[in-house]
């Protein structure tokens, strides 16, 4: 049977159908976006970051300089210590504003300490904040500081920013942290930065295998790995743009355990 050639009306009808289909799809997408926005409106908003709020509210008074992405890092690692009796050290006092920020953030039970090489920073000392004057690259200074200061829960290194200064302070103060303590170093700039390379090597040491033994007597067929002194004391190392964070273990770790569960295993 011969079919007639398509007419102009046929083309118009086909174009209408195609447009209707795409129009319907477009409307469906619009409805989906509207529904998503409506659902979002009923979701609870993320609580404000108290450090960000404090910083944004600082329009006068003692100065504070911070990269904005630092505030989420602070909250992620320091949040669990808020409201507790903690000992917090900031290396690098400068204008004194960040000491007020930490005092506000950690709460009235916190003991705050500041270290700076400039003697003029001593004027920021108060009943709740103690200031020590010294060079963070001087190991003798840190020995004196540790004799006069309780063990710390938090160290924030915002001092000289030179790699050798950061390394000396890190080596002197990391063992001085309490169990579960947090050591944060700011302003690590440059791909080949000396402290960045140092802390990466430090992190690699967490992968050491001091000695493995199998325990075939238990149901889990465990493999036990004795920890090194570093693995026993250091829980984690975190790297962010311009920032490194090292967290101490809550309790000393004697061994790392690999266990098996289940009954079906592939022959290979």
Secondary structure, 3 states (H helix, E strand, C coil): CCCCCCCHHHHHHHHHHHHHHHHHHHHHHHHHHHHHHHHHHHCCCCCCCHHHHHHHCCCCCCCCCCCCCHHHHHHHHHHHHCCCCCEEEEECCCCCHHHHHHHHHHCCCCEEEEEECCHHHHHHCCCCEEEEECCCCCHHHHHHHHHHCCCEEEEEECCCCCHHHHHHHHHHHHHHEEEEEEEEECCCCCCCCHHHHHHHHHHHHHHCCCCEEEECCCCCCEEEEECCHHHHHEEEEEEECCEEEEEECCCCCCEEEECCCCCCCCCC
